Amino acid sequence: MFNSLTGIITAKLPQTIYLQTGGIEWDISIPDTDLDVLPHVEAQSKIYTWLYHKEDAMKVYGFASSESRSIFLDLLKVDGVGPKAALKILSNVAYANLVKALDEEDMGVLESVSGIGKKTAQKMMLALKGKLTLSVSTGIGKEKKSEWEDVITALTQMGYDKKDCEETVQKLSSNLDPSLSRSAKEESLFRQAIVELAL
């Protein structure tokens, strides 16, 4: 499955971005918080993607970074939170604020999002407190990314815990053959990590 799309931004609308890649203009749903940090219309940008596919619907969701996509995917693990609800949450609450609210059990921040009631907020708290340990950008400093972020993202998309993936990949990366190419290292890490995480 495709990991990202790179093209020219042709329009920026509430929770939507249009991206021109070759002869295709993509209609991508995106959190407003990500939309705000992307470049202006007619500029080139890379959008990290996630494809939602059901029998009667197909929709591409986009994100400014692989980290923000990971948080979106973590939200989908919460019972009662689908793609539309996750998009609404991330459009109304900045990533750093969401992590803080969950860690501090601040129900008010979660319940302030339209459509998110007390029960759903409680489910989010139980499922995600202490687990969103991503290096999200707060606007104060630069976003810190793992050297093997693409491998970690691929593993989390398979349903593995983000923190477990980071620790496993970091541990395995120290034993990589330095003579391997970058892509060969990533493939080797990915295969080894799956075996390790499955134990």
VOPA-41520 format. One record per atom (N, C-alpha, C): residue in one letter; x, y, z. Coordinates in steps of 0.1 Angstrom, whole numbers, padded with zeros to 4 digits, always signed. Example, Ala and Ser with C-alpha at 12.3 -4.5 7.8 and 13.67 -1.06 7.14 Angstrom:
% residues 2
A+0132-0057+0078/A+0123-0045+0078/A+0132-0033+0078/S+0128-0022+0071/S+0137-0011+0071/S+0129+0000+0079/
//
This chain:
% residues 199
M+0008-0012+0000/M+0000+0000+0000/M+0009+0012+0000/F+0004+0023-0007/F+0012+0035-0007/F+0014+0042+0006/N+0026+0047+0009/N+0029+0053+0022/N+0026+0068+0022/S+0028+0074+0010/S+0027+0089+0009/S+0025+0093-0006/L+0020+0105-0007/L+0019+0111-0020/L+0026+0125-0021/T+0033+0127-0031/T+0040+0140-0033/T+0035+0147-0046/G+0031+0159-0044/G+0025+0166-0055/G+0023+0181-0052/I+0015+0187-0061/I+0013+0201-0060/I-0001+0203-0053/I-0001+0211-0042/I-0014+0215-0035/I-0022+0224-0044/T-0034+0220-0048/T-0043+0228-0057/T-0054+0235-0049/A-0057+0230-0037/A-0067+0237-0029/A-0066+0232-0014/K-0069+0241-0005/K-0069+0238+0010/K-0082+0243+0015/L-0090+0233+0019/L-0104+0236+0025/L-0105+0230+0039/P-0115+0233+0046/P-0117+0227+0060/P-0116+0212+0059/Q-0106+0206+0066/Q-0104+0192+0067/Q-0103+0185+0053/T-0098+0192+0043/T-0097+0187+0030/T-0085+0194+0023/I-0078+0186+0015/I-0067+0191+0007/I-0068+0184-0007/Y-0066+0192-0018/Y-0065+0186-0031/Y-0050+0186-0035/L-0045+0175-0040/L-0031+0173-0043/L-0030+0167-0057/Q-0023+0175-0066/Q-0021+0170-0080/Q-0008+0162-0081/T-0010+0150-0085/T+0002+0141-0088/T+0001+0136-0102/G+0009+0141-0111/G+0008+0137-0125/G-0006+0141-0131/G-0013+0131-0136/G-0026+0134-0141/G-0038+0132-0132/I-0035+0130-0119/I-0045+0127-0109/I-0045+0138-0099/E-0057+0143-0096/E-0059+0153-0085/E-0066+0145-0073/W-0060+0144-0062/W-0065+0136-0051/W-0073+0145-0042/D-0084+0140-0037/D-0093+0146-0027/D-0090+0139-0014/I-0082+0146-0005/I-0077+0139+0007/I-0083+0146+0019/S-0088+0138+0028/S-0093+0143+0041/S-0081+0144+0051/I-0080+0156+0057/I-0068+0159+0065/I-0072+0167+0078/P-0066+0164+0089/P-0070+0173+0101/P-0066+0187+0099/D-0074+0196+0104/D-0071+0210+0102/D-0057+0214+0108/T-0053+0207+0119/T-0041+0210+0125/T-0029+0206+0116/D-0030+0197+0107/D-0020+0193+0098/D-0021+0203+0086/L-0033+0206+0082/L-0035+0216+0071/L-0028+0229+0073/D-0028+0233+0086/D-0022+0246+0089/D-0007+0247+0088/V+0000+0235+0089/V+0014+0235+0088/V+0020+0232+0074/L+0011+0228+0065/L+0015+0225+0051/L+0017+0238+0043/P+0025+0238+0033/P+0027+0250+0025/P+0015+0255+0018/H+0016+0266+0011/H+0005+0273+0005/H+0001+0266-0008/V-0011+0270-0013/V-0016+0264-0026/V-0006+0267-0037/E-0004+0257-0046/E+0005+0258-0057/E+0020+0254-0053/A+0022+0251-0040/A+0035+0246-0036/A+0035+0231-0036/Q+0047+0225-0037/Q+0048+0211-0037/Q+0049+0206-0022/S+0042+0195-0019/S+0042+0189-0006/S+0042+0174-0006/K+0047+0168+0005/K+0045+0154+0007/K+0035+0151+0017/I+0025+0143+0014/I+0014+0140+0023/I+0014+0125+0027/Y+0015+0122+0040/Y+0015+0108+0044/Y+0000+0104+0044/T-0002+0092+0039/T-0016+0087+0037/T-0020+0075+0044/W-0033+0073+0045/W-0039+0061+0050/W-0052+0059+0042/L-0054+0047+0037/L-0066+0044+0028/L-0077+0038+0036/Y-0088+0044+0037/Y-0100+0038+0043/Y-0108+0031+0032/H-0111+0018+0034/H-0118+0011+0023/H-0128+0002+0029/K-0141+0004+0025/K-0152-0005+0028/K-0159-0009+0016/E-0169-0018+0017/E-0176-0023+0005/E-0182-0011-0003/D-0187-0001+0004/D-0194+0009-0003/D-0187+0023-0003/A-0175+0023+0002/A-0168+0036+0003/A-0153+0034+0003/M-0146+0044-0003/M-0131+0045-0003/M-0127+0059-0001/K-0118+0062+0009/K-0114+0075+0012/K-0099+0075+0016/V-0092+0085+0011/V-0078+0087+0014/V-0077+0098+0025/Y-0070+0095+0036/Y-0068+0104+0047/Y-0053+0108+0046/G-0051+0121+0049/G-0037+0126+0047/G-0032+0133+0060/F-0019+0133+0061/F-0012+0139+0073/F+0001+0146+0069/A+0005+0156+0077/A+0017+0163+0074/A+0029+0156+0078/S+0028+0146+0087/S+0039+0138+0091/S+0035+0123+0094/S+0044+0114+0095/S+0041+0100+0098/S+0037+0099+0113/E+0042+0109+0121/E+0038+0108+0135/E+0023+0112+0137/S+0019+0122+0130/S+0004+0125+0131/S-0005+0114+0126/R+0000+0107+0116/R-0008+0096+0111/R-0008+0085+0121/S+0003+0083+0128/S+0003+0072+0139/S-0007+0075+0150/I-0008+0088+0154/I-0018+0092+0164/I-0032+0089+0159/F-0034+0093+0146/F-0047+0090+0140/F-0051+0075+0141/L-0041+0067+0138/L-0043+0052+0138/L-0045+0047+0152/D-0038+0053+0162/D-0040+0050+0176/D-0055+0053+0180/L-0060+0064+0176/L-0074+0068+0179/L-0084+0058+0173/L-0081+0052+0162/L-0090+0043+0156/L-0091+0030+0164/K-0081+0027+0173/K-0081+0015+0181/K-0092+0017+0192/V-0096+0029+0195/V-0106+0031+0205/V-0120+0027+0201/D-0127+0019+0208/D-0140+0015+0205/D-0149+0027+0204/G-0156+0028+0192/G-0165+0039+0190/G-0159+0051+0183/V-0146+0051+0180/V-0139+0061+0172/V-0136+0057+0158/G-0143+0062+0149/G-0140+0058+0135/G-0131+0069+0128/P-0129+0068+0115/P-0120+0078+0108/P-0126+0092+0109/K-0139+0094+0108/K-0145+0107+0108/K-0143+0114+0122/A-0145+0106+0132/A-0144+0111+0146/A-0129+0114+0149/A-0120+0105+0145/A-0106+0108+0147/A-0102+0121+0140/L-0107+0123+0128/L-0104+0135+0120/L-0109+0147+0128/K-0121+0146+0133/K-0126+0157+0140/K-0118+0161+0153/I-0114+0150+0160/I-0107+0152+0172/I-0093+0159+0169/L-0086+0154+0159/L-0073+0160+0156/L-0075+0174+0149/S-0086+0177+0144/S-0089+0190+0138/S-0091+0201+0149/N-0095+0196+0161/N-0099+0205+0172/N-0089+0205+0183/V-0081+0195+0184/V-0071+0194+0195/V-0057+0192+0189/A-0048+0201+0192/A-0034+0199+0187/A-0028+0186+0193/Y-0019+0180+0186/Y-0014+0167+0190/Y-0008+0168+0204/A+0001+0178+0206/A+0007+0179+0219/A-0003+0180+0230/N-0014+0188+0227/N-0025+0190+0237/N-0033+0177+0240/L-0034+0169+0229/L-0041+0156+0231/L-0033+0147+0240/V-0020+0146+0237/V-0012+0137+0245/V-0012+0142+0260/K-0011+0155+0262/K-0012+0161+0275/K-0025+0158+0282/A-0036+0160+0275/A-0049+0157+0281/A-0051+0143+0285/L-0046+0134+0277/L-0047+0119+0280/L-0039+0116+0292/D-0026+0121+0292/D-0017+0118+0303/D-0022+0124+0317/E-0029+0135+0316/E-0033+0142+0328/E-0048+0139+0331/E-0054+0130+0323/E-0068+0127+0325/E-0077+0139+0325/D-0074+0148+0316/D-0082+0160+0314/D-0094+0157+0305/M-0105+0152+0311/M-0117+0149+0303/M-0123+0161+0295/G-0121+0173+0301/G-0127+0184+0295/G-0122+0187+0281/V-0110+0185+0279/V-0104+0187+0265/V-0110+0178+0255/L-0112+0165+0259/L-0117+0155+0250/L-0132+0158+0247/E-0139+0161+0258/E-0154+0163+0257/E-0157+0176+0250/S-0147+0185+0248/S-0150+0198+0241/S-0152+0196+0226/V-0147+0184+0221/V-0149+0181+0207/V-0163+0177+0204/S-0170+0183+0195/S-0183+0180+0191/S-0185+0166+0187/G-0194+0159+0193/G-0197+0145+0190/G-0190+0135+0199/I-0180+0140+0207/I-0173+0131+0216/I-0179+0133+0230/G-0187+0123+0234/G-0194+0123+0247/G-0185+0118+0258/K-0190+0118+0270/K-0183+0113+0282/K-0178+0099+0281/K-0187+0090+0276/K-0183+0076+0275/K-0171+0074+0265/T-0172+0081+0253/T-0161+0079+0244/T-0148+0085+0249/A-0149+0096+0256/A-0137+0103+0262/A-0131+0093+0272/Q-0139+0086+0280/Q-0134+0077+0290/Q-0127+0065+0283/K-0133+0060+0272/K-0127+0049+0265/K-0113+0054+0259/M-0113+0066+0254/M-0100+0071+0249/M-0089+0072+0260/M-0094+0076+0272/M-0085+0077+0283/M-0079+0063+0287/L-0088+0053+0288/L-0084+0040+0292/L-0075+0033+0281/A-0078+0036+0269/A-0071+0029+0258/A-0057+0036+0255/L-0056+0049+0257/L-0045+0056+0251/L-0036+0063+0262/K-0041+0064+0274/K-0033+0071+0284/K-0019+0065+0285/G-0008+0074+0284/G+0005+0069+0285/G+0011+0062+0273/K+0003+0060+0262/K+0007+0053+0251/K+0011+0061+0239/L+0006+0074+0239/L+0009+0083+0228/L+0023+0090+0231/T+0033+0083+0229/T+0047+0088+0233/T+0054+0093+0221/L+0047+0098+0211/L+0054+0103+0199/L+0060+0116+0202/S+0070+0119+0194/S+0077+0133+0195/S+0069+0142+0186/V+0058+0147+0191/V+0049+0156+0183/V+0055+0170+0183/S+0053+0178+0172/S+0058+0191+0172/S+0049+0200+0180/T+0054+0209+0188/T+0047+0218+0196/T+0048+0232+0191/G+0056+0234+0180/G+0058+0247+0175/G+0069+0254+0181/I+0075+0248+0192/I+0086+0255+0199/I+0099+0250+0194/G+0100+0238+0191/G+0113+0232+0186/G+0110+0223+0174/K+0120+0217+0169/K+0119+0209+0157/K+0114+0195+0162/E+0106+0189+0153/E+0101+0176+0155/E+0112+0165+0154/K+0113+0157+0165/K+0124+0147+0165/K+0118+0134+0159/K+0125+0129+0149/K+0121+0117+0142/K+0131+0106+0144/S+0126+0093+0144/S+0135+0082+0145/S+0142+0080+0131/E+0154+0075+0131/E+0161+0073+0118/E+0153+0063+0110/W+0146+0054+0117/W+0138+0043+0110/W+0123+0045+0111/E+0119+0058+0110/E+0105+0061+0112/E+0096+0054+0102/D+0100+0052+0090/D+0091+0045+0080/D+0089+0030+0084/V+0099+0024+0090/V+0098+0010+0094/V+0088+0009+0106/I+0090+0019+0115/I+0082+0019+0127/I+0067+0022+0123/T+0065+0031+0114/T+0051+0034+0109/T+0045+0022+0103/A+0053+0014+0095/A+0047+0002+0088/A+0043-0008+0099/L+0051-0009+0109/L+0048-0019+0120/L+0035-0015+0128/T+0034-0002+0131/T+0022+0003+0138/T+0010+0001+0130/Q+0011+0002+0117/Q-0001+0001+0108/Q-0005-0014+0108/M+0003-0023+0112/M+0000-0037+0113/M-0007-0040+0127/G-0008-0030+0136/G-0014-0031+0148/G-0006-0033+0160/Y+0008-0032+0158/Y+0017-0033+0170/Y+0018-0020+0177/D+0020-0021+0190/D+0021-0009+0199/D+0033+0000+0194/K+0031+0013+0194/K+0041+0022+0189/K+0054+0022+0197/K+0052+0022+0210/K+0064+0022+0219/K+0072+0009+0217/D+0065-0002+0216/D+0072-0015+0215/D+0079-0015+0201/C+0073-0010+0191/C+0080-0009+0178/C+0093-0001+0178/E+0092+0011+0185/E+0103+0020+0186/E+0115+0013+0193/E+0112+0006+0204/E+0122+0000+0212/E+0128-0012+0205/T+0119-0020+0198/T+0124-0032+0191/T+0133-0028+0179/V+0129-0018+0171/V+0136-0013+0160/V+0150-0007+0164/Q+0149+0000+0175/Q+0162+0007+0180/Q+0172-0004+0184/K+0167-0015+0190/K+0176-0025+0195/K+0182-0033+0183/L+0173-0036+0173/L+0177-0044+0162/L+0187-0036+0153/S+0185-0023+0152/S+0193-0015+0143/S+0208-0015+0146/S+0211-0018+0159/S+0225-0018+0162/S+0233-0030+0157/N+0225-0040+0152/N+0232-0052+0147/N+0231-0053+0132/L+0227-0042+0125/L+0226-0042+0110/L+0239-0043+0104/D+0240-0050+0092/D+0252-0050+0084/D+0254-0037+0078/P+0265-0030+0081/P+0267-0016+0076/P+0270-0016+0061/S+0272-0028+0055/S+0275-0028+0040/S+0262-0028+0032/L+0250-0030+0039/L+0237-0030+0032/L+0233-0017+0028/S+0225-0016+0017/S+0219-0003+0013/S+0209+0001+0022/R+0204+0014+0021/R+0194+0019+0031/R+0181+0011+0030/S+0177+0008+0017/S+0164+0000+0015/S+0166-0014+0021/A+0177-0020+0019/A+0180-0034+0024/A+0180-0034+0039/K+0185-0024+0045/K+0185-0023+0060/K+0171-0022+0065/E+0163-0013+0058/E+0149-0011+0062/E+0141-0025+0061/E+0143-0032+0050/E+0136-0044+0048/E+0140-0055+0059/S+0153-0055+0062/S+0158-0064+0072/S+0153-0061+0085/L+0153-0048+0089/L+0147-0044+0102/L+0133-0048+0103/F+0125-0045+0092/F+0111-0048+0092/F+0108-0063+0095/R+0115-0071+0088/R+0113-0086+0089/R+0117-0091+0103/Q+0129-0086+0108/Q+0133-0090+0121/Q+0124-0085+0132/A+0119-0073+0130/A+0110-0067+0140/A+0097-0075+0142/I+0091-0079+0130/I+0079-0087+0130/I+0081-0100+0138/V+0092-0106+0136/V+0095-0119+0144/V+0096-0116+0159/E+0103-0105+0162/E+0106-0101+0176/E+0093-0097+0183/L+0084-0089+0176/L+0072-0085+0182/L+0062-0096+0184/A+0063-0106+0175/A+0053-0117+0176/A+0056-0127+0187/L+0068-0125+0194/L+0071-0135+0204/L+0063-0132+0217/
//
